[in-house]
Amino acid sequence: MKVVVTGRIPEPALESLRAEHDMDAWDEPTAIPREELLKRIEGADAIATLLTEKVDAEFLDAAGPQLQVVANVAVGYDNIDVAACKDRGVRVTNTPGVLTDATADIAFGLTLMATRRLAEGDRLIRSGASWKWGMFFLLGAGLQGKTFGVIGMGGIGRATARRAKAFGMKIVYQSRSAQPAEVEQELDARRVDLDELLAVSDVVSVHCPFTPQTHHLLGAEQFAAMKDSAYLINTARGPIVDEAALAVALRDGVIAGAGLDVYENEPIVEPGLLELENVALAPHLGSATVETRTAMANLAAENVLAVLAGRDAPTPV
């Protein structure tokens, strides 16, 4: 059968696909142009997609009626019109679980970068500006005894909360459903509504999925409800946060700082954020370890092979 991979993925996954099917993979370092993508997927039985590819009606029309599965090499799938796929009998899969720890590491790394002003210090050193140690030089905020608020207590949210607890922080969380009692006990975590979370947290970390309901979940009103000493961390999806409003809140001291790994219009970043020292910015590195990206690609390949063999996919959406 014909399998198309729409972007570069680690070789072990390609080998497993190539061993069983006729595989065509885009192997350039940049994202595949839309016109080229629509040509390549014609007649495909399975397509492994990256976040850079939009799977919509046009995409499905170009692939054709024989398409069985779209395997997203990501835990999120906001790039895919899942309803349109289901209407055509096309299964959608993702890669949850394997990137949990890597993303949680980035979330807490950004927490440290923002609260301890590490990115600001790095820029200062590289600028060649004169500096000298002093009691009040680049003072940041400690974490011990502070409150860490998690929005979205899925696997990544829980893993990030564990890191925060290890740093001596108290955990509150907002989620559609309560965590099992053993998880709340392990983390000494308390479920609250969003308003209370914003009011009591010293660090607010975003881990909910991006849906129409969570678009701009955090904007000017929510920043105003936070402590002026609080920090916002986002490693989920950019459009959950109103970037323009965040830039104003950071500029005006409504909140103390932020750490971002995702953006509303990637790779474009809100210009107002680029002018500020109190925000740490990373280029969507949440899952960017050799081990994690390899595991993600292998899981996507497993999903493809399972569906084409008439079996259930390991991780269906």
N, C-alpha and C positions, 0 to 999 in steps of 0.2 A: 504494500500500500504506500501511498505518497504521504510523507511527513514533511512539513515545512517548519523550520525554526526561524523566527523573524529577527533574531539578533544573536550576537556572540554569547555563547554560554560555555562553561568548562567542558573540556574534551571528553571526560569519562561519560557524561550524559550523551554526547553526540555518538560516541562509540556504541553505546547500548542501543540507540535508535538505528544507527547504520547497520548493525548486525542483523536486524530483523526486517527493515523496511527500506524503501527508496527515499533517501533523505536529502533535502535541499536546505542549506543553512546560510543565512546572511552572515558574512564573515568580516565586515568592515567595522572599524571602531566607532563610527557614527551610526545613528539610528537609520534604519532603512527608509528611503523616501516613500511617501504614500503611493505614488504611481507605480513604483517598482514592487511594493508590497502587494498591491492588488493583482499585479500580473503573476507574481510568484505563487500565490496561494490558490490560483485557479486549479481545480481538480484535486485539491488536497483532501485526504481522509482525516488528517489530524494536523493541528497547528499549535506549536508551542510559542507563546507570545511573551513579550516583555511589557513593562509598564508604559513604554514609549509608544506602543501601538494601540490605537483605538479600535475596538471590536464593536462594530455597529451594523446596521442593515446593509450598508454599502459593502462592508467587509464580507459579510455572510453571503451576499449576492455574488461577489467576485469569487468566493471559494466554491460555491456550488452545492447542490442538494446532497452530495455524497459525504459531506463533512460530518464527522462523528463527534469530535471533541476539540475544544480549545483549552489548552493547558497553560495557565498563566504562571510564569516563573516569579511568583510573588505571593505574599499572604493576602495583600489587598487586591481587589479586582474592580475598582471603580473605573478602570479603563474599558470594562466589558459591559455591554448591554445584556445582562443575564436573561432578562425576560425575552428579548428577541431570540437569543440562543435557544431557550426552552421551547419557544413557539415553533422552532424549526427542528426540534429533536436533537439539538447539539448539546452535548454535555460540557459543563464548565468545571474546571478543577483549579486549585491553587496549591500553595506550598506552606501551610501553617506549621508551627511547632519548631521547625529546623532553624528559624532565624530569631527565636525568642531571646536567647541570651545575648546574641550579638547586638540586637536593637536595644535591649535593656542596658547594656554596657554604654552605648552611645548616649542614651537618655541620661544616665547618671554622670557620664563624662561631661556632657553639656551643663549639667547642674553644677559640677565643680568648676568648669570654665567660667560660668556666669557669676556664681557666688564669690569665687576667689579671684576674679578678674584676670584669669590666666591669659586669655587671648589679648587683652589690653596690654598686659605686661610683655607678651611676645612682640606685639607691634612696636612697643616703646624701644625694646632692645634693638630690633631690626632697623629702626629709624635712625639709629646712631645718636639719638638725643642724649644729653648728659643726664645721669641719674645717680642717686645716692640713697643708701638704706636710711630709713627714718621711721620713727614710731607711728607716724600717720601716713606713710607712703603706700599708696594703692591698697588701702584697707578694704577688705571684703567682708563677707558675712559667714559666720560659722554655721554648721548644720546641726550639731549635737543639741538635742532637746527641742528642736524646731519641728514643725508639722509639715509633712509631705502629703499633698493631695493628689490622688490619682483619678483622672477622668477616663473611665473605661477600664474595668478590672478583668480583662481577658488575660491570656497567657503572658503577654509582654508587660501589661500593667502589673501583674502579680510579681513577675521577675524584677521589675524596677523597684517595686515596693520592698522586696527582700533586700535589695542593695541599700535602699534608704534606711531600713531598719538596722542594718549592719553598721550604719554610720550614726546610730543613736537617735534616729528621728521617729516621731510618732506618725502613724499612718491613718489617714481618712480616705475614703473613696466614694465615688459616685458611679453607679452602674445600673443598668436596666434591671438586674436581678441581684439578690444578695449572694455573697460568696458562701460556700459551705462553712459550717461552724468551725471545722478543723483549720481551714485557711485563715479565717478571722482570728482564731486563737494563735496560730503560728505567727501571724504578722502583728498581732495585737491591734487589728484594724477595725475601724468603725465606719459603717455605711452612713452617709449623709446625703442630703440633696445638694444640687449644684450651688445654690445660694450660700449654704453654710460652708461648703468646701472652699469657695472663693474667699469667704470672710475670715476663715481661721487658718488657712494654709500659708506657710512661708515660701513653699515651692509648689507650683501647680504643674503637673506633668500630664500631657495629653496622650491618651492611648486608645481612644474610641475609633471605630471605623468612620470613614467619610460616607455620608448618605445625604439625601436632600434635607433630612431633619437636622443634621449636624453641620450644615454649611453655615459658616460664620457663627458657630456656637459661642465663640468668644470674640466679643467686640468691645466697643467703647464702654457700654453699660457694665459689662462684666469686669473690665479692667478697673473701673471706678469702684467696684465692690471689693476689690482685693486690697490687701494692706499696701501702703506705699513702700514698704520694705520687701515686698514679695517678688518672686521671680517666676516667669512662665517658661516651660520647656515643651517643645513640640517635636515629636519624632513620629507622629501618626501620618497625617496628610495635611498639606498646606492650607487648603480651603476651609478647614475647620476654624482657622483663626483669620480674622479680618486684619490683614497685614498693614494696611494703611492706618487703621485705628491703633494697632500696636505701636507703630512708629511714633504716633502722636503721644501715646501714653508713656513711652520710654523717654521721649524728648522732654515732656513736661513733668516728669517725676511722679506720674500717677502710680507706676510700679517701678521697682528698682532696676530690673534687668530681665534678660531673656536669653534662651539658647534654642536655636532652630536648626533642624536638619531637613525640613521640608518647607515648600513654598507654594503659594497660590498658583503661580504661573511659571513653574520650573521650565527652563533654568533662569528665568528672569526673577530678580528679587526686588521688592519694593524699594525704590531709591532712597526713601527716607530712612530705612534701616541701615543702609550702607554708610550713612553720615554719622552714625552713633557709635560711641565707645562701649555702651552698656548692653550690647547684644553680641553673643557668640554665634557665628554662622558656620555651618558645615554643609557640604554639597551632597545631601541625601546619602549618607554613609551608613545608615542603620544596619544593614546586613552585609556590609562590605568587608568581610574577611574571606580568605581563601577557602577555609573550611565551610563556612556558611553558604557562600555562593555555590560551591560544589554540591553541597547537600540539597540546596534548592533546585538546582538543575537536574540532579539525579531523581528527585521526587517528581518533578514535572515529567521526566522521561518515563518513570514508572507509571504515572497516570495515563500517558499516551499509550504505552504498551498494553496496559490492562484493558483499556477500552477497545482497542483494535483487536484484542484477543477475545473479546466478548465477556470480559470480567468486570466487576465493579472497580471503579477507580479508588485508590487508597484515600485520596482527600478530595471528594467532590464538594462543590460549592452548594 
